């Protein structure tokens, strides 16, 4: 994963002014264990920077994504951002819908996709959503716990 220092270095190399807000944003993503929505970032940043606009936060998230620092994933509840993973080759992801643990998919399905002759692919994304082993096991235990709770209540 990228460190806060490396994130700042990447922004500076691209000519971005390194403000205290951008340093805080870099630290947030360097330390965040998972995905953050723009609202999560806005709420966090708003605690330190009064008067910060949502547009400013979203614009910085987009810039960081364009620089390759962040990845954007579209979940059912909306867009979330995560520090770009450390894989140094083209890959995709399997993401747990419960805990958001992410697994790399090293095979690219575009290799199996035929594009029409009059269509040029310039980029693509491929994510698979499901449940990891831990979350599946936890969900399987829920009915057992609920049934045990009903018996105890009698």
C-alpha positions, 0 to 999 in steps of 0.5 A: 500500500502507498504511504502518506509520504508517497501519496503526497509525493505523487501529488507534488510530482503532478504539480498539485499544491500540497495543502494541509487539507491534502496532507490530511486526506493522504493520511486518512487513506494511508491509514484507512483499512477499507473503502470510504465514501465521499460522505465519510471523507467529508465528515472526517475532514469537516471535523478539522476544517470548518467550512469545507465544501463537499464539492472540494472533497469530491474534487480532490477524491477525483484528482487522487483517482486520476493520479492512480492513488485511489481506486473507485468502486461502485457499490449498491449503496454508492461510490466508495474510494480506497487506496490503490492496491499494491498489485503492480499489474492489471487486475480486478477484484472480488469484494465481500459485501459484508466486510469489504475485504478485497481479493485480487483477480489476476485473470482479465475477463476482457481476454474472453470478450469479443468487441465489435469491429467498430468499437474500440475499448479504451478502459474497463472495470470488472468487480465481483461481489459476494461474501468471504468465508468469515462473513458466510460463516457468521451469517450461517450462525445468525439463525442458530443464535436467534433460535437459541435466544427464542428458547431462552426467552421462554 
